[in-house]
Amino acid sequence: MSPSDSGGQDTAGPLGSLEAARLAVTALLDAGVRHVVVAPGSRSAPMAYALAEADAAGRVELLVRIDERSAGFTALGLALASRAPAAVLTTSGTAVGNLLPAVMEANHAAVPLVVLSADRPEELRGTGANQTTFQLDLFGEHVRFAADIPAGSDPRRAVETALSAATGAFQDSPPGPVQLNLAFRDPLVPAPGERLPPESGRRIYRLPPVPETLDLPVAGAGLPERRTVVLAGHDAGPVAEAFARAHGLPLLAEPSSNARFGPNAVGPYRVLLEHFGPDSAQPIERVVLFGRPTLSRPVSALLARAGVPSALYQPVPVAWYEPGRRTELPLESLADLADFAGRGSAAWLDAWLLAGAAAQHAVDQVLGGSAAATGPSVGALVWKHARGQLVLGSSNGIRDADLAGAPAPEPRATVFANRGLAGIDGTTSTAIGIARGGQQETTVLMGDVTFLHDAGGLLLGSGEAEPPLRIVVLNDAGGAIFGLLEHGAVQESGAYGDAVERLFGTPHNVDIAALAAAYGVGHHAVSTTAGLAEALSAPIEGRSIVEVRTDRAGLRALHGRIRAAVAAAVAGVPAAD
């Protein structure tokens, strides 16, 4: 259950709306909030004015968005990249409801998103007053804490409790979203004679340092040799790479694990799992899991294999599953994990690395057989060229990078993805927040349906800062991922006519160049891998769209050729002793 509270603090007398808002803003900033995304509205005006004052003083950075859903995902991206709580402010009514998708993602991804929802005072609720509904606990189980702050009361205690909950310091729970529902009475504007303070210059908010690599002790000779693999799911972090390296184990790392690098990383691992299956000469004996695996059915099948014990490294509470609901053994210490995993023999690791090299070569050969861009070739090129920060959209984009993106010796970019619920909602808005929050050039890869779903995220008001963001849109005129699932076979059979294409493929003929022009965003169209490589090599200045035009009709057959080529390439790889 998410705790809720009537969060007003007793004062000597009722506070004016702007006075209460200033106290709330001061408490938010004192608790570490440095970015707030504001959606316009009247009832939220006291908070907006108080934030404008703090912005002028250089204490907070404000972003303004007219669409609350975009505002919510922008704040989510800011929190992800800055590794600090970020807030979003809305007026009352449906404006608050538009934040639900971002709040749901923040819940499952453990992101400290602070919802500041403005509300009517108690005497107007239930009276039919304009834009008035029941807003407290609107997000239910998706927030760690919710407080209703009555008009005229001191909000500081509720703000402090909410920020403790958002950052994971409250009731030993993982970080996550919180809601502060702030009621305000008229007047909602500054008193006559009050004015915005003079600009004092903006602070530079430096991100806390993050170690690029971790060095763990080499596995001791006392550990038994086991055919264990290290599986790094979303948000595993570099500790997974360090553990695999220290214990001589193959590393199977998803792109958003931020562990897909180093000497033990195997690129096209998901098409190799059958090669090391239960009926092979070298079956996997154990699995060590870091982070959350989200991408492929072969990985899910591996974790469900009978007779293959698995353990999950879980040093702190996580938000993506309930205790007792997964089969992996949760272990809090790396020492216990080492005892479970054992160490890999040289032959075991070599078998994986040789198979991985052969499989990577086979994938590259198939993709290089045509100059035309395809989903996997786009994923491989974006993975290769990304620097600074990389955002991978849901659906095929992240899976293409997972299949074809070759691991590098060292990480080239910090990778982000909305894998909490793996929706396509708000991807552009999230990427803009990540670019602003991380203070680095950022590349985002997404499909055309994902792009169109958040086309409004391109809207930046006049005077709003424009982040360095390259948006790579794989435009195959619809949703290609369904053709790779069972629905593709249904479509090929013809049994349902055009229903699969209409209902799942969702074809369209949107002119992305015209859409980009309408929002004032640069646009460049390519259709070949050479053209894409050239576009990705150019410096990132402001926002731009690279539209990669391709055809999804042959995608199912292409994946079949990749699987066949990999199977042939690894057939001669020697088995582990």
Long-range contacts (C-beta under 8 A, 24 or more apart in sequence): 1-141, 2-137, 2-139, 2-140, 2-141, 2-142, 2-143, 2-144, 2-145, 2-146, 3-144, 3-145, 3-146, 3-165, 3-171, 4-136, 4-137, 4-145, 4-146, 4-147, 4-148, 5-145, 5-146, 5-147, 5-148, 5-158, 5-161, 6-147, 6-148, 6-149, 6-150, 7-147, 7-148, 7-149, 7-153, 7-155, 7-157, 7-158, 7-159, 7-161, 7-162, 7-180, 8-149, 8-150, 8-152, 8-153, 8-154, 8-155, 8-158, 9-153, 9-154, 9-155, 9-156, 9-157, 9-158, 10-153, 10-154, 11-153, 11-154, 14-151, 14-152, 14-153, 15-152, 15-153, 15-154, 16-152, 16-187, 16-191, 17-46, 17-151, 17-184, 17-185, 17-186, 17-187, 17-188, 18-46, 18-49, 18-50, 18-188, 18-189, 18-190, 18-191, 18-194, 20-46, 20-149, 20-151, 20-152, 20-153, 20-154, 20-155, 20-182, 20-184, 21-46, 21-47, 21-49, 21-50, 21-182, 21-184, 22-50, 22-53, 23-154, 23-155, 23-156, 24-50, 24-116, 24-149, 24-155, 24-156, 24-159, 24-180, 24-182, 25-50, 25-51, 25-53, 25-54, 25-60, 26-54, 26-156, 27-155, 27-156, 27-159, 27-160, 27-163, 28-87, 28-114, 28-159, 28-163, 29-54, 29-59, 29-60, 31-85, 31-159, 31-160, 31-163, 31-164, 32-84, 32-85, 32-163, 32-167, 33-60, 33-84, 33-85, 33-86, 33-87, 33-114, 33-163, 34-60, 34-61, 34-82, 34-84, 34-86, 34-205, 35-60, 35-61, 35-63, 35-75, 35-78, 35-79, 35-82, 35-84, 35-86, 35-87, 35-436, 35-437, 36-60, 36-61, 36-62, 36-63, 36-75, 36-86, 36-87, 36-88, 36-89, 36-116, 37-62, 37-63, 37-64, 37-65, 37-71, 37-72, 37-74, 37-75, 37-78, 37-86, 37-87, 37-88, 37-89, 37-433, 38-62, 38-63, 38-64, 38-65, 38-71, 38-88, 38-89, 39-64, 39-65, 39-66, 39-67, 39-68, 39-71, 39-88, 39-89, 39-90, 39-91, 39-95, 40-64, 40-66, 40-91, 41-90, 41-91, 41-92, 41-95, 41-118, 42-91, 42-188, 43-91, 43-92, 43-118, 43-119, 43-120, 43-131, 43-184, 43-188, 44-89, 44-90, 44-91, 44-92, 44-116, 44-118, 44-184, 45-184, 45-188, 45-189, 46-118, 46-184, 46-188, 47-89, 47-116, 47-118, 47-182, 48-89, 49-189, 49-190, 51-89, 52-196, 53-196, 53-197, 56-196, 56-197, 56-198, 56-199, 56-200, 57-197, 57-200, 58-199, 58-200, 58-201, 58-202, 58-203, 59-203, 61-202, 61-205, 61-436, 63-433, 63-436, 63-464, 63-465, 64-461, 64-464, 65-429, 65-459, 65-461, 66-459, 66-461, 67-98, 67-456, 67-457, 67-459, 68-95, 68-96, 68-98, 68-99, 69-98, 69-99, 69-101, 69-102, 69-425, 69-426, 69-429, 69-456, 70-426, 70-429, 70-454, 70-456, 70-457, 70-459, 71-99, 71-429, 72-98, 72-99, 72-101, 72-102, 72-103, 72-113, 72-115, 72-426, 72-429, 73-101, 73-102, 73-105, 73-425, 73-426, 73-427, 73-429, 73-430, 73-433, 73-454, 73-457, 74-426, 74-429, 74-430, 74-432, 74-433, 74-436, 74-457, 75-102, 75-113, 75-114, 75-433, 76-102, 76-105, 76-106, 76-111, 76-113, 76-418, 76-426, 76-430, 76-433, 77-416, 77-429, 77-430, 77-431, 77-432, 77-433, 77-434, 77-435, 77-436, 77-437, 78-433, 78-434, 78-436, 78-437, 79-106, 79-111, 79-112, 79-113, 79-433, 79-437, 80-111, 80-416, 80-430, 80-433, 80-434, 80-437, 81-207, 81-389, 81-416, 81-433, 81-434, 81-435, 81-436, 81-437, 81-438, 82-205, 82-207, 82-437, 82-438, 83-207, 83-208, 83-210, 84-112, 85-112, 85-113, 85-114, 85-163, 85-166, 85-167, 86-112, 86-113, 86-114, 86-433, 86-437, 87-113, 87-114, 87-115, 87-116, 88-113, 88-114, 88-115, 88-116, 89-116, 89-118, 90-115, 90-116, 90-117, 90-118, 91-118, 91-131, 92-117, 92-118, 92-119, 92-120, 92-131, 92-132, 92-133, 92-135, 93-131, 93-132, 93-133, 94-131, 95-131, 96-135, 96-138, 97-138, 99-139, 100-138, 100-139, 100-142, 101-423, 101-425, 101-426, 102-425, 102-426, 103-139, 103-142, 103-143, 103-177, 103-179, 104-142, 104-420, 104-421, 105-418, 105-420, 105-421, 105-423, 105-425, 105-426, 106-142, 106-176, 106-177, 106-420, 107-141, 107-142, 107-143, 107-176, 107-177, 107-319, 107-420, 108-319, 108-320, 108-420, 108-421, 109-235, 109-319, 109-320, 109-418, 109-419, 109-420, 109-421, 110-168, 110-174, 110-175, 110-176, 110-318, 110-319, 110-320, 110-420, 111-175, 111-176, 111-177, 111-420, 112-166, 112-167, 112-168, 112-175, 112-176, 112-177, 112-178, 113-166, 113-176, 113-177, 113-178, 114-162, 114-163, 114-166, 114-177, 114-178, 114-180, 115-139, 115-143, 115-177, 115-178, 115-179, 115-180, 116-180, 116-182, 117-179, 117-180, 117-181, 117-182, 118-182, 118-183, 118-184, 119-148, 119-181, 119-182, 119-183, 119-184, 120-183, 121-150, 121-151, 121-152, 121-183, 121-184, 121-185, 122-150, 122-151, 122-183, 135-181, 136-179, 136-181, 137-179, 138-179, 139-177, 139-179, 142-177, 143-176, 143-177, 143-178, 143-179, 144-170, 144-173, 144-175, 144-176, 144-177, 144-178, 145-170, 145-178, 145-179, 146-178, 146-179, 146-180, 146-181, 147-179, 147-180, 147-181, 148-181, 148-183, 149-180, 149-181, 149-182, 149-183, 150-183, 151-183, 151-184, 151-185, 152-185, 155-180, 155-182, 168-316, 168-317, 172-317, 173-317, 174-316, 174-317, 174-318, 174-319, 175-319, 176-319, 205-439, 207-438, 207-439, 211-238, 212-238, 212-410, 212-411, 213-238, 213-241, 213-242, 213-410, 214-238, 214-239, 214-241, 214-242, 215-242, 216-242, 216-243, 216-245, 216-246, 216-334, 217-246, 218-246, 219-246, 219-247, 219-248, 219-338, 219-342, 219-343, 220-343, 223-247, 223-338, 223-339, 223-341, 223-342, 223-343, 224-342, 224-343, 225-342, 225-343, 225-344, 225-345, 225-348, 226-285, 226-286, 226-341, 226-342, 226-343, 226-344, 227-276, 227-282, 227-283, 227-284, 227-285, 227-286, 227-344, 227-348, 227-576, 228-284, 228-285, 228-286, 228-287, 228-288, 228-341, 228-342, 228-344, 229-276, 229-284, 229-286, 229-287, 229-288, 229-352, 230-264, 230-288, 230-290, 230-341, 231-287, 231-288, 231-289, 231-290, 231-293, 231-299, 231-302, 231-303, 232-257, 232-259, 232-260, 232-290, 232-291, 233-257, 233-289, 233-290, 233-291, 233-292, 233-293, 233-294, 234-291, 234-292, 234-293, 234-294, 234-417, 234-419, 235-291, 235-292, 235-419, 236-290, 236-291, 237-290, 237-291, 238-411, 239-290, 239-313, 239-334, 240-290, 240-291, 240-313, 241-265, 243-288, 243-290, 243-313, 243-334, 243-337, 243-338, 243-341, 247-338, 247-341, 247-342, 247-343, 247-344, 248-343, 248-344, 248-345, 248-346, 248-348, 248-349, 249-288, 249-341, 249-343, 249-344, 249-348, 249-349, 250-344, 250-348, 250-349, 250-352, 250-353, 250-356, 252-299, 253-407, 254-291, 254-293, 254-294, 254-295, 254-398, 254-402, 255-383, 255-392, 255-398, 255-401, 255-402, 255-405, 255-415, 255-417, 256-392, 256-398, 256-415, 256-416, 256-417, 256-419, 257-290, 257-291, 257-415, 258-411, 258-414, 258-415, 259-290, 259-291, 260-405, 260-407, 260-411, 260-415, 261-407, 261-408, 261-409, 261-410, 261-411, 262-407, 262-409, 262-410, 263-409, 264-349, 264-353, 265-407, 266-352, 266-353, 266-355, 266-356, 266-359, 266-407, 267-356, 267-359, 267-360, 267-363, 267-404, 267-405, 267-406, 267-407, 268-356, 268-359, 268-360, 268-363, 268-403, 268-404, 268-566, 269-356, 270-295, 270-296, 270-298, 270-299, 270-402, 270-403, 271-298, 271-359, 271-403, 271-562, 271-563, 271-566, 272-352, 272-355, 272-356, 272-359, 272-566, 272-570, 273-298, 273-299, 273-301, 273-302, 274-298, 275-355, 275-567, 275-570, 275-573, 276-351, 276-352, 276-355, 278-305, 278-307, 278-308, 280-575, 281-575, 281-576, 282-348, 282-351, 282-575, 282-576, 284-308, 286-310, 286-311, 286-340, 286-341, 286-342, 287-311, 287-328, 288-313, 288-337, 288-340, 288-341, 289-313, 289-328, 292-318, 292-320, 292-321, 292-419, 294-419, 294-422, 295-398, 295-399, 295-402, 296-399, 296-402, 303-327, 303-328, 309-340, 311-337, 311-340, 311-341, 313-337, 319-420, 320-420, 345-576, 345-577, 347-576, 347-577, 348-576, 350-576, 351-573, 351-574, 351-575, 351-576, 354-573, 354-574, 355-570, 355-573, 358-566, 358-569, 358-570, 358-573, 359-566, 359-569, 359-570, 360-406, 361-569, 362-562, 362-565, 362-566, 362-568, 362-569, 362-570, 363-403, 363-404, 363-562, 363-565, 363-566, 364-404, 364-406, 365-565, 366-558, 366-561, 366-562, 366-565, 367-404, 367-529, 367-562, 371-528, 371-529, 371-530, 372-527, 372-528, 372-529, 372-550, 372-551, 373-474, 373-526, 373-527, 373-528, 373-529, 373-531, 373-532, 373-548, 373-549, 373-550, 374-550, 374-555, 374-558, 375-400, 375-474, 375-476, 375-480, 375-550, 375-552, 375-555, 376-400, 376-403, 376-404, 376-558, 376-559, 376-562, 377-404, 377-529, 378-445, 378-472, 378-474, 378-529, 378-532, 378-548, 378-550, 379-403, 379-404, 379-405, 379-445, 380-404, 380-405, 380-406, 381-529, 381-532, 381-533, 381-536, 382-443, 382-445, 382-472, 382-536, 385-443, 385-533, 385-536, 385-537, 386-412, 386-413, 386-443, 386-536, 387-412, 387-413, 387-441, 387-443, 388-413, 388-414, 388-438, 388-440, 388-441, 388-442, 388-443, 388-540, 389-413, 389-414, 389-415, 389-416, 389-434, 389-435, 389-438, 389-440, 389-441, 389-442, 389-443, 390-414, 390-415, 390-416, 390-442, 390-443, 390-444, 390-445, 391-415, 391-416, 391-417, 391-427, 391-430, 391-431, 391-434, 391-442, 391-443, 391-444, 391-445, 392-416, 392-417, 392-444, 392-445, 392-446, 393-417, 393-424, 393-427, 393-444, 393-445, 393-446, 393-447, 393-450, 394-418, 394-419, 394-422, 394-423, 394-424, 394-427, 394-450, 395-424, 395-446, 395-447, 395-449, 395-450, 395-479, 395-480, 395-481, 396-447, 396-474, 396-480, 396-481, 396-484, 397-445, 397-446, 397-447, 397-450, 397-474, 398-445, 399-481, 400-445, 400-474, 401-445, 403-562, 413-443, 414-438, 414-440, 424-449, 424-450, 424-453, 424-454, 425-453, 425-454, 426-454, 426-457, 427-451, 427-453, 427-454, 427-457, 428-454, 428-455, 428-457, 428-458, 428-471, 429-454, 429-457, 431-469, 431-471, 432-457, 432-460, 432-467, 432-469, 432-543, 435-467, 435-468, 435-469, 436-465, 436-467, 440-468, 441-468, 441-469, 441-470, 441-540, 442-467, 442-468, 442-469, 442-470, 442-540, 443-469, 443-470, 443-472, 443-536, 443-540, 444-469, 444-470, 444-471, 444-472, 445-472, 445-474, 446-471, 446-472, 446-473, 446-474, 447-473, 447-474, 447-475, 447-476, 447-479, 447-480, 447-481, 448-473, 448-474, 448-475, 448-476, 448-477, 448-478, 448-508, 448-510, 448-512, 449-478, 449-479, 449-506, 451-475, 451-512, 452-508, 452-510, 455-515, 455-519, 458-515, 458-516, 458-519, 458-521, 458-543, 459-519, 460-519, 466-542, 466-543, 467-542, 467-543, 468-540, 468-541, 468-542, 468-543, 469-540, 469-542, 469-543, 469-544, 470-536, 470-540, 470-543, 470-544, 470-546, 471-521, 471-543, 471-544, 471-545, 471-546, 472-532, 472-536, 472-545, 472-546, 472-548, 473-512, 473-545, 473-546, 473-547, 473-548, 474-548, 474-550, 475-512, 475-547, 475-548, 475-549, 475-550, 476-549, 476-550, 476-551, 476-552, 476-555, 477-507, 477-508, 477-509, 477-552, 478-505, 478-506, 478-507, 478-508, 478-552, 479-504, 479-505, 479-506, 480-505, 480-552, 480-555, 483-552, 483-555, 483-556, 484-555, 484-556, 484-559, 488-556, 492-556, 505-552, 512-545, 512-547, 513-547, 516-545, 521-545, 523-547, 525-549
